[in-house]
């Protein structure tokens, strides 16, 4: 039996990052993977979707070339080539993880891993043991009883990334990050898209102003949006799909080539031996302490299988913290109130901290500032004037409570707010930090100035 210090079950952005940090700390490390190194994120999630979205963005530029004083004739998109490019990007990234495993002397055990008692893992009939086993098996597309996925006419995100033929009409059920990203991509490619959202606004976890702005932008692009609506059944017996949608006004039948179910995720915790070992699970999540230990000594869990936010960067941070704690380092628990969220549709969305509604629900006296990109020189020059930066501060102490952005490139700007909040930066300190002009990022400073009645360009 092979013996390790640490075995990581799963090689997604939680698992492979955890394994690398463990190796850096001197642990003899192995990672178990049943499919492709890099997990869903690199192979079927974060990375290939961004490749699709970039193709859509370039196609949008071609469509609007005359807005920039350019003339482009006879342009068209090749849907198959767009998908192939995305798959190529994913394969390249997965190959990069393979290189990192070799560089860091981490053993890659291929196969389906199942936990056993005594700190062991069975991988397709062969046993491995370790002093510490870290579960990082991630999640998959969640299925609703009223919307069973057949992989052909009712699909999840994996199929949506690699369709052989572009649909003429598509219904997207759910308007979280996955739903709106695919809605934007397919709409840009020329598919007629309808979003059906159960709650009363799209991107429901975001600030209300952000949600309203995205709805305006999407409708302007031709995407149909149905909020406070629910798909109660689908009929796939015909050539396409007929979806019965329950709305406030009654039932409506929508017809399309296919339905994309984007209603959240389901943790991959089945058949991995949790029950055999006695690891406690509650509502589809493995329960852990602040440093990701389960109730059974020697077994840990990170990422989408635990109750924290199901985001790649959260899984990576949890894994690093977990192994540093195992190594005896002094580590602080992760601040889940300062985790940035990013959505890569167009316009992009990025946020961190409390929304305006959440801050007011806590009874806080707040200062709110907002700066529209329509007043930004860089945004005007770029032809990307949709959106804004919104900041929320505690009126008494100046604490930066939240930051919400929607616009071009804002996913690359949100880190300023994350770092500022981490360092307990006040509004006045942000104001006195000189921001470069002309940039999209100076909108952060301008929004803060608006909160304190010092805004210059409004």
N, C-alpha and C positions, 0 to 999 in steps of 0.2 A: 504494500500500500504506500502510495506517495504521500509524504507529509510536508505541509507548508505552515508558515506562520499565519498567513492570511489567504483565504480563498474568497473571491468575489463572484457571486452568481449573477451573471448578466453583464454585458459590455457596452451599455449605452453611455450617455454623457455622465451619468452617475457612476456606473461601474468601471469604465476604463480610466476615468480620472482618479477614482479611489485607488485603483490598482497601481497607477503610476506614482501617486503620492506615497502609498505604502512602500513601494520599492525604493523611493527616494529616502525614506526613513529607515531603510536597512532591513525590511521584512522580506523574507522569501515568499513570493506572491504568485498566485495563479488566478486566472479568470476563466469562468465557464461560460460558453456561448453556444446556443443551439442553432443560430442562423448566421448573421453577418456581424462582424466586429463593428462597433459604433451604434448598434441597436437601432431602434425606430428612428431616433433623431437624425442620425447621419444618413440612414438608408431610405427611410420612408416618411420623414417628418421635417424637422427644422431646415435642414440643408437643401434637399431637392425641391421643397416648396419654394424656397427663396430663389432658386434657379428658374423655376416656372414664372414666378412673379417678376423677375428681372426681364425675361423675354416679353412678358405682357407690357412692362413699362417701356421697353424699347419700341414695341409695336405701337403703343400710344403716342410716342414721340413722332413716329413716322406719320401717323394719322393727322397729327397737328403740326407738321413741319412748317406749314405756311405761317403759323403763328410766330415763328422764329425767323421769318424772312427767307425760308428755304423752300425749294420746289423738289418734291420727290415723286417720280412717276412710276406707275406699274409695280407698286410694292404689294406684297401679300405675305401671309404667314403659312408656314408648313407645320401643321400641328404635330405630325409624327416626329419631325426634326426637333421641335421644341421639347417634346417628351424625352427624346433620345439625349438631348443635351443635359437635361435634368438628371437622367439616370447616370450619365457619364460623370457629372459633378459628384454625385453620391458615391459612385464606385471609387473615384479618386480620393475622397475623404476617408472612406473605409480602408483603403490601402494605406492611407496616412496613419490610421490607428494601428494597423498591423505593424508598420515600421516602428511606432512608438513602443509597442509591446516588446519588440525585439531589442530596441535600444535600451529599454529599462529592465531587460532580462526577466520579463514576466512570462510565465508559461501559459499558453492558450490551450485550454482543454475544450475540444469541440464535442458538442452533444447536449442532450437534455439533462440538466442537473436536478436531483431530488435530494432534499435534506434528510439526514438520518440523525438519530440520537448519538451522543458521544462525539459531537462536533465532526461529523463526517458528511460527505456528499457522494451520492451514487450518480455517476454519469454513464448512462447506457450500459449498466452492468459492472462498471469498474469503480471501486471505492477510492476516495481521496479523503485525507483528514487535515485539519488545521486547528491552530489554537483559537483562531477567530474566523467566523464565517459571516460575510456581509451580503445580505439579500438586496439585489438591485435589478429586479426583473421587469420593472416598468409597467406600462399599461397599453391598452389597445382601444379601438373604437367601441363605444358602448352601444348596445342594441336596445331599442325600445320594443315592447311586445307588439305595439301597433305598427312597427316599422322594421320587420325582420329583414336582414340583409341577405340577398342572394348572390352578391358579387357581380351581378350583371345589370339589373334594372334598379335595384336598391343597393347602393354601394357605400363603403366607408372611405376614409381618406387614402388608404393604400391604392384602391382601384382608381380613385379620382386622379391619382398622380401618374397613372400609366395606361390610360384608355387608348385603345387602338384607333378609335374614331371619335372625332369631336361631336358632342351632342348639339342639336339645334336648339333644344329647350331643356332646361335643367331646373329642378326644384331643390333648394338647399334648406334642409331642416336644421335649425339652430344657428344662432348668429354670434357665437363666441369667436375666438381667434381663427379656428380652423374654418368655420362656416364663412366668415366674411373674406378671408384670404382666397378661398376657392371661388367665391362669388365674384370677386374682383377679377381673378385670373380668367375665368371662363367668359365673363361679360366682355372683357377686353379683347378676347379672341373672337368674339362675335356670337357667342351663345346667348340665347334669351334666358335670363336668370330671374327666378323668384325666390326670395328669402321668406321662410315661415318661422316666426319666433313666438314661443309660448308666452314670454313675458311682454310687458308693455313698451319695451324699447330694445333696439338692437345693441350689441356689445353691452349686455346688462351689467357687467361688473364695473364699467367705466363711469366717470362723472357724467351727469345728465347733459351738460353742455357738449361734451365730446360725442355722446351718442346722437344728439340732435344734428351736430355738424356732419357726422358720417352719413346719417340718413339723407341729408340734403345732397351731399356729394354723390352718393350712390344713385339717388333718384335722378340726378342730373346726368348720370352716365347711362341711365336707362334700366337700372335694376329695379324690379318691383319688390316692395317690402310689405309684408303682412305681419304686424305685431298683434299681441293678444290673440294668437291663433294657434291651433293645434292640429297636426295631421292625425286623424283618428283611424284611418285605414288606407291601404294601397291595393290597387288592382293591377296585377302584372300579367294578366291573361292575354291581353291584346298585344299589338305591336309595340306600344310604349307603356307608359304608366299613367294610371288615373289615381290621383290622391284626393281623398276626402278631407277637407279642411274645415274644422269648426271655428267660426269667428263670432264676434259679438253680434253680428247681423244675421247669423245662421250658418248653414253648411254651404260650402262651395266646392265644386269639383275642378281640380287643376289637372291639365294634361301635359305630359312632358316625355322626353325620351328616357330620362332616368331621374332618380331621386338620390341626392347625397345626404346621408345621415351624419350630421355633425353635432350630436347632442351630448357630447362629453366623452369621458373615457372610463374604462373598466380596468381595475388593477389586475395584473397577471399574478394571482396568488393561488390559482387552482393547481392541484397535482404536483406541487413542489415540496410536499412533505411537512407542511406547517402543522397539520393535525398530529402527525406521527411524533413530532418533536415536542408538541405542546405549546407552540407559540400562539399567543393571544391575538385574535383579529376582531375588529369591531367595525361594522358597516363598510366592509370591503377594504379596510386598511389595517396594516400591521401596527400594533401599538408599540411605541418606543418612548424612551426618556429623552431628555434634552441632548444627549450625546449618542442617540440612535441605538441603544441597547434594547433588545426585546426583553420579555420576562424570563427568558431562558439564558443563563450565562453562556457567553461565547458566541451568541447569535445576535446579529445586528441587522437593521434594515434602513435603507435610504431611498430617496426619490419618490416616484409616483405611487409606490406601494404603501407609503406612510401618509399621515394626515396633512402634511404641509402642502404648499402650492405645487401643482403638477407642472413644473417648468424645468427645462434642461439645466439652467444655471443654478437653480435651487438644488437639484440632485447633485451637481458637481460640488457645490459648497458644503452640502451635508456630508458627502463622502470624504472630503478633505478633513473636515472637522472631526469626523468619526475616527479616522486612522490616527490623526494627531493626538486625540484623547487616548487611544489605545497605546500610543508610543509614550504616554506619560507627560506630554507637553501641557502647558497651561493654556487652555482655550476657553473662550467665552461662547455661550450658546448663541445660535443664529438668531438674528433679529428679523422675524418674519413680517414685521411691520414696515421694513425698509427694503422690500424685494421689488425690483422694477418689473413691470409687465409690458410686453411689446407685441403689437399686432402689425403685420407687414402688408396689409392691403394698401390701396392708394386712395386717399391720403393715409399715411401711417399713423398709428396710435402708440403712445408711450405714456406710462404713468407710474407714480410711486406714492405711497402714503394714503392719507385720508381723502375721500371725495368731499365736496362741499356739503352734501347731505349727511355724510357720516360725521363730519366735524360738528355740524349744528345739532345732530342727534345726541352727541356727547355733551351738549350744553356749552360748548366752547365759544368764546367771543372771538370772532375771526376777522382778519383783513384779507380781502380777495383782490387779486390783480389779474388782468387779462390783456394780452397784446395780440392783435390779429396779424396774421402774416400778410394781409392786404396792405398793411402799413410798413412792411419790411422791404427795404431796397433790394436785398439779395433775393427774396421771394419773388418780387416783381420782375427782376432781371431774369430769374430762372423760369418764369411762367408758372409758378407754383404758389398761388396766393390763397388757396383754400386752407382754412384751419387757424390755429391760435396756440398760444401757451397760456395756461392758467395756473396761478400759484395761490396757495392758501397758507396764511400765517396766523399764529396765535397773537391776538392783539395785545395781550398783557406782557408776554415774555419774548415775543419775536421768533418763537420756534417755527421752523418750516414744517408745517403739518402735511402738506401734499403738493404735488406738481402733476399737471395733466396736459398733455400735448397732443395735437392732431395736425398733421401736415407733412410735407416732404422731408424725409430724412430725420424725423424726430426720434426714431429708435436709436440713433447715434448721439442724441443730445441729452437723453434722460439721465445718463450717468452723472452729470453735473449735480443734479438734484439728489441723487442717491448718496454721492460723496458728501455733499453739503449737509444733508441730514445726519449722516454718520458722524460728521465732525461737529454737529450741533451748531451749524452756521445760522446766524440771524439774517433777517431781511436786509438790514443796513450793511452787513458784511458783503452780501451778494452785490448790493448796489455799488459798493466801493471797489469791487473787483472789476477791473477794466476788461470789457469784452470786445473782441475785434470787430471792426466794421469794414465792409458789409458782410455779415454772416447771418445764417438762420439762428445761430445760438445766441445772438445778442437780444433776441426776443425774450429770453429768460430774464435778462437784466431789465428789459423794458416792462415786462409783466410785474416784476417785483417793484419797480418804480411806480407803476400804476396802483399797486396795493398801498403804497405809502404816499400817494398823491404827489409824486415827483416825476411822472412820466413826461418825456420830452416830445416824442413823435406821435402823440395822439391828440 
